Amino acid sequence: MNVGILGTGWIAERLAKTLIAMADEGFRCAAAGSRSLEKAQKFIKDFGLEGAKAYGSYEELAKDSDIDLIYIATPHSHHFLHAKLCMEKGRNVLVEKAFTINAAEARELVEIARERKLLLAEAIWTRYMPSRFALEKMLAAKIIGEPYMLLANLGYNNIHMERMYKPELAGGALLDLGVYAINFALSAFGNDIDYIESSADLHESGVDLHDRITIYFKGGKYAQLYASLDEFTDKKGIIRGDKGWLEFENINNCEWIRAHIDGANTVHFDVPEQITGLEYQLMACKKAIGNGEIECPEMPHDEIIRVMEIMDSLRKNWGVKYPMEN
């Protein structure tokens, strides 16, 4: 499968490394597009992407009919515009999380995908990883009995990075980190939400710096979530049940899962060795395209929109609005 990379930042670099390692599985980086030809050429040279084309504009990349899938690796603020550009040129797209800045943009992209019968997927890698399905199996098997409470946090000291704090780049903890905590909670407890309570500390630029979110699910379950842009947290997920608890090491890229029953470590799941973790979403896209599907079952369109709606409601509650939403 020929993959084009739109944008040449650090996540694009990680994807390039992944594609090189997946050559035996039929993947290759066929092209890279940047805002300047020099940047695209340097990207291809730095990663030894032999035979890949360099484009000095995103539109040129989108026009390349030899590309099976374009990975959108630009800041959150530009995901909608760049995904729309690519789909209007007939390209399947995999959009880095957060999918868009709001649900309205997400709905419009989904409509375009349906009209043009193109794959539209979100690169929220945790939804595609083996650890996600291992967790679901453990919960379904009721290893810890009936789960009732979930705790999850994700924090890095990234506030010095421009895209993290600038409103014009749709910065803030929620779209970059809180989105993982929300996805973790929904993967574990489903979508039957009763109501949500939240609060946030805002950065001087106006974006959210620390997020505290409690999701109450119908039936009595609840999830307490925390995300931070200026501190390192332990990144753990804990799910408590009436017979024990599950410990999920690193909700951003799981290292292992342990089940504790009566205080004992009774079940242990080690994640398979991975290239970078991005390979799972690429394989899902390849399978979906091969089957003529416009969405990946691991993260279907309805779920993408649902997460965006939750984040819209949170930002509204905090008074966080991006300039491009006016």
C-alpha positions as CSV (number, residue, x, y, z in Angstrom):
1,M,0.0,0.0,0.0
2,N,1.4,3.4,-1.0
3,V,1.1,5.9,1.8
4,G,1.6,9.6,1.5
5,I,2.5,11.8,4.5
6,L,1.1,15.3,4.7
7,G,3.2,17.3,7.1
8,T,6.8,16.6,8.2
9,G,6.8,17.0,12.0
10,W,7.8,14.5,14.6
11,I,4.7,12.3,14.3
12,A,5.3,12.1,10.5
13,E,8.9,11.0,11.3
14,R,7.5,8.2,13.5
15,L,5.2,7.1,10.7
16,A,8.0,7.1,8.2
17,K,10.0,4.8,10.4
18,T,7.0,2.5,10.8
19,L,6.4,2.3,7.1
20,I,10.1,1.4,6.4
21,A,9.8,-1.5,9.0
22,M,6.6,-2.7,7.3
23,A,8.0,-3.0,3.8
24,D,7.7,-6.8,3.9
25,E,4.0,-6.4,4.6
26,G,3.4,-4.3,1.5
27,F,3.7,-0.8,2.9
28,R,5.8,2.0,1.6
29,C,6.1,5.7,2.0
30,A,5.3,6.8,-1.6
31,A,5.4,10.6,-1.0
32,A,5.8,13.4,1.5
33,G,4.2,16.8,1.2
34,S,5.2,20.0,3.1
35,R,4.7,23.7,2.7
36,S,8.1,23.9,1.0
37,L,9.8,21.5,-1.5
38,E,13.0,21.8,0.5
39,K,11.4,20.5,3.7
40,A,9.8,17.6,1.8
41,Q,13.1,16.7,0.1
42,K,14.9,16.8,3.4
43,F,12.3,14.6,5.1
44,I,12.7,12.0,2.4
45,K,16.5,12.1,2.5
46,D,16.8,12.0,6.3
47,F,14.7,8.8,6.4
48,G,16.1,7.1,3.4
49,L,12.7,6.9,1.7
50,E,14.0,5.7,-1.6
51,G,11.7,6.3,-4.5
52,A,9.4,8.6,-2.5
53,K,8.2,11.8,-4.2
54,A,8.6,15.2,-2.6
55,Y,5.9,17.8,-2.9
56,G,6.2,21.4,-2.0
57,S,2.5,21.8,-1.4
58,Y,-0.2,19.8,0.2
59,E,-2.4,20.1,-2.9
60,E,0.3,18.5,-5.1
61,L,0.4,15.6,-2.7
62,A,-3.4,15.2,-2.7
63,K,-3.4,15.0,-6.5
64,D,-1.1,12.0,-6.6
65,S,-3.3,9.2,-7.8
66,D,-0.6,6.6,-7.1
67,I,-1.2,7.1,-3.3
68,D,-3.6,4.7,-1.6
69,L,-3.8,6.5,1.7
70,I,-2.7,9.9,3.0
71,Y,-1.7,10.4,6.6
72,I,-2.6,13.8,7.9
73,A,0.2,14.9,10.3
74,T,-0.4,18.6,10.7
75,P,-1.6,20.4,13.9
76,H,-5.2,19.9,15.1
77,S,-6.2,23.3,13.7
78,H,-5.6,22.1,10.1
79,H,-6.9,18.5,10.2
80,F,-10.2,19.4,8.7
81,L,-8.9,21.5,5.8
82,H,-6.2,19.0,4.9
83,A,-8.4,15.9,5.1
84,K,-11.1,17.7,3.1
85,L,-8.5,18.7,0.5
86,C,-7.3,15.1,0.1
87,M,-10.7,13.5,-0.1
88,E,-11.9,16.1,-2.7
89,K,-8.9,14.9,-4.8
90,G,-10.1,11.3,-4.3
91,R,-7.7,10.1,-1.6
92,N,-8.4,7.9,1.4
93,V,-7.2,9.6,4.6
94,L,-6.0,8.6,8.1
95,V,-6.2,11.7,10.3
96,E,-4.0,12.2,13.3
97,K,-5.9,12.7,16.6
98,A,-7.6,14.8,17.7
99,F,-9.6,14.1,14.6
100,T,-10.8,17.8,14.1
101,I,-11.3,20.7,16.4
102,N,-15.0,20.1,16.9
103,A,-17.9,17.7,16.0
104,A,-19.2,19.9,13.2
105,E,-16.0,19.5,11.3
106,A,-16.0,15.8,11.9
107,R,-19.5,15.4,10.6
108,E,-18.7,17.3,7.4
109,L,-15.7,15.0,6.7
110,V,-17.8,11.9,7.3
111,E,-20.4,13.2,4.8
112,I,-17.6,13.7,2.2
113,A,-16.3,10.2,2.8
114,R,-19.8,8.7,2.4
115,E,-20.5,10.7,-0.8
116,R,-17.1,9.8,-2.4
117,K,-16.9,6.3,-0.9
118,L,-13.5,6.9,0.6
119,L,-11.9,5.6,3.7
120,L,-11.8,8.2,6.5
121,A,-10.1,7.0,9.7
122,E,-8.8,8.6,12.9
123,A,-5.2,7.8,14.0
124,I,-6.1,7.4,17.7
125,W,-3.6,4.5,18.0
126,T,-4.9,3.1,21.3
127,R,-8.1,2.0,19.6
128,Y,-6.2,-0.3,17.3
129,M,-3.7,-1.8,19.7
130,P,-3.9,-5.4,21.0
131,S,-4.1,-4.1,24.6
132,R,-7.4,-2.5,23.9
133,F,-8.9,-5.8,22.9
134,A,-7.2,-7.6,25.8
135,L,-8.8,-5.2,28.2
136,E,-12.2,-5.7,26.6
137,K,-11.9,-9.5,27.0
138,M,-10.9,-9.2,30.6
139,L,-13.8,-7.0,31.4
140,A,-16.2,-9.3,29.5
141,A,-14.9,-12.3,31.4
142,K,-15.6,-10.5,34.6
143,I,-12.2,-11.3,36.0
144,I,-12.6,-8.5,38.5
145,G,-16.4,-9.0,38.9
146,E,-18.7,-6.1,38.0
147,P,-16.6,-3.0,37.2
148,Y,-17.9,0.2,38.7
149,M,-15.1,2.8,38.7
150,L,-12.3,3.9,36.4
151,L,-9.4,6.2,37.0
152,A,-7.1,7.4,34.2
153,N,-4.5,10.1,33.7
154,L,-2.1,11.4,31.1
155,G,0.3,14.2,31.5
156,Y,3.6,15.4,29.9
157,N,5.6,18.5,30.4
158,N,5.0,19.8,26.8
159,I,3.8,23.3,27.5
160,H,7.0,24.7,25.9
161,M,5.9,23.3,22.5
162,E,4.2,26.0,20.4
163,R,1.3,23.9,19.1
164,M,0.4,22.9,22.7
165,Y,-0.5,26.4,24.0
166,K,-1.5,28.4,20.9
167,P,-5.3,28.8,20.4
168,E,-4.8,29.3,16.6
169,L,-3.3,25.8,16.5
170,A,-6.1,24.4,18.6
171,G,-3.8,23.8,21.5
172,G,-4.6,22.6,25.0
173,A,-4.5,19.5,27.1
174,L,-7.9,18.1,25.9
175,L,-7.3,17.6,22.2
176,D,-3.8,16.4,22.7
177,L,-3.9,14.3,25.9
178,G,-7.4,14.3,27.4
179,V,-8.7,12.6,24.2
180,Y,-6.7,9.5,25.2
181,A,-8.3,9.4,28.7
182,I,-11.8,9.8,27.2
183,N,-11.2,7.0,24.6
184,F,-9.9,4.8,27.4
185,A,-13.0,5.3,29.5
186,L,-15.3,4.7,26.5
187,S,-13.4,1.6,25.4
188,A,-13.9,0.2,28.9
189,F,-17.4,1.4,29.9
190,G,-19.1,2.0,26.6
191,N,-21.1,5.0,25.4
192,D,-24.2,4.9,27.6
193,I,-23.4,8.2,29.4
194,D,-25.7,9.8,31.9
195,Y,-23.9,13.1,32.5
196,I,-20.4,14.7,32.8
197,E,-18.9,17.0,35.3
198,S,-15.6,18.8,34.7
199,S,-13.3,21.7,35.4
200,A,-10.1,23.0,33.9
201,D,-7.2,25.4,34.7
202,L,-6.5,27.6,31.7
203,H,-3.2,28.7,30.4
204,E,-2.6,32.5,29.9
205,S,-3.2,32.0,26.2
206,G,-6.7,30.8,26.9
207,V,-6.3,27.0,26.2
208,D,-6.8,24.4,28.8
209,L,-3.8,23.4,30.9
210,H,-5.2,20.9,33.3
211,D,-8.4,18.9,32.8
212,R,-10.5,17.2,35.5
213,I,-13.3,15.1,34.0
214,T,-15.8,12.8,35.6
215,I,-18.1,10.8,33.3
216,Y,-21.1,9.2,34.9
217,F,-22.5,6.2,33.0
218,K,-26.0,4.9,33.3
219,G,-26.1,1.9,35.6
220,G,-23.8,3.5,38.2
221,K,-20.3,3.3,36.6
222,Y,-18.2,6.4,36.6
223,A,-14.8,7.4,35.2
224,Q,-12.5,10.0,36.8
225,L,-10.0,11.4,34.2
226,Y,-7.1,13.9,34.4
227,A,-4.9,15.4,31.7
228,S,-2.0,17.9,32.0
229,L,0.2,19.8,29.6
230,D,2.9,20.8,32.2
231,E,3.6,17.8,34.3
232,F,4.5,14.1,33.9
233,T,2.0,11.8,35.5
234,D,2.1,8.0,35.9
235,K,-0.2,7.6,32.9
236,K,-2.0,4.7,34.6
237,G,-5.5,3.4,34.1
238,I,-7.2,1.6,37.0
239,I,-10.6,-0.1,36.8
240,R,-12.1,-1.3,40.0
241,G,-14.7,-4.1,40.3
242,D,-16.5,-5.8,43.1
243,K,-14.0,-8.7,43.1
244,G,-10.7,-6.8,42.4
245,W,-9.1,-4.3,40.0
246,L,-7.3,-4.0,36.7
247,E,-4.1,-2.1,36.4
248,F,-3.4,-0.7,32.9
249,E,0.2,0.6,32.5
250,N,0.3,3.7,30.3
251,I,-3.1,4.5,28.7
252,N,-1.2,6.2,25.9
253,N,0.8,3.1,24.8
254,C,0.1,0.1,27.1
255,E,3.0,-1.8,28.5
256,W,1.1,-4.4,30.4
257,I,-2.2,-5.2,32.1
258,R,-2.6,-6.8,35.5
259,A,-5.6,-8.1,37.2
260,H,-5.6,-8.1,41.0
261,I,-8.1,-10.3,42.8
262,D,-8.2,-10.4,46.6
263,G,-4.9,-8.4,46.5
264,A,-3.1,-10.9,44.3
265,N,-1.7,-10.5,40.8
266,T,-3.7,-13.3,39.1
267,V,-3.7,-12.4,35.4
268,H,-1.0,-10.6,33.5
269,F,-1.0,-9.5,29.8
270,D,2.2,-8.3,28.2
271,V,1.7,-6.4,24.9
272,P,3.3,-7.9,21.8
273,E,6.6,-6.4,20.6
274,Q,5.8,-3.5,18.4
275,I,7.5,-1.4,15.8
276,T,6.2,2.0,17.0
277,G,2.6,1.2,17.8
278,L,1.4,3.0,14.7
279,E,1.5,-0.2,12.6
280,Y,-1.9,-1.4,13.9
281,Q,-3.8,1.6,12.5
282,L,-2.0,1.2,9.2
283,M,-3.0,-2.5,9.0
284,A,-6.6,-1.6,9.9
285,C,-6.7,1.0,7.1
286,K,-5.2,-1.4,4.6
287,K,-7.8,-4.1,5.5
288,A,-10.7,-1.6,5.3
289,I,-9.6,-0.2,1.9
290,G,-9.2,-3.8,0.6
291,N,-12.8,-4.5,1.7
292,G,-14.1,-1.3,0.2
293,E,-15.1,0.1,3.6
294,I,-15.1,3.8,4.4
295,E,-14.4,3.4,8.1
296,C,-12.4,1.2,10.4
297,P,-14.4,-1.0,12.8
298,E,-11.8,-0.3,15.5
299,M,-12.8,3.4,15.5
300,P,-16.0,3.9,13.4
301,H,-17.4,7.3,12.3
302,D,-20.1,7.4,15.0
303,E,-17.5,6.9,17.7
304,I,-15.2,9.6,16.2
305,I,-18.1,12.1,16.3
306,R,-19.2,11.0,19.8
307,V,-15.7,11.7,21.2
308,M,-15.7,15.1,19.4
309,E,-19.1,15.9,20.9
310,I,-17.9,15.1,24.4
311,M,-14.9,17.4,23.9
312,D,-17.1,20.2,22.5
313,S,-19.2,20.1,25.6
314,L,-16.2,20.1,27.9
315,R,-14.6,23.1,26.1
316,K,-18.0,25.0,26.2
317,N,-18.1,24.4,30.0
318,W,-14.6,25.8,30.4
319,G,-15.0,28.7,28.0
320,V,-12.3,27.5,25.6
321,K,-13.0,28.5,22.0
322,Y,-10.6,28.5,19.1
323,P,-10.3,31.5,16.8
324,M,-11.3,29.5,13.7
325,E,-14.6,28.6,15.4
326,N,-15.8,32.2,15.4
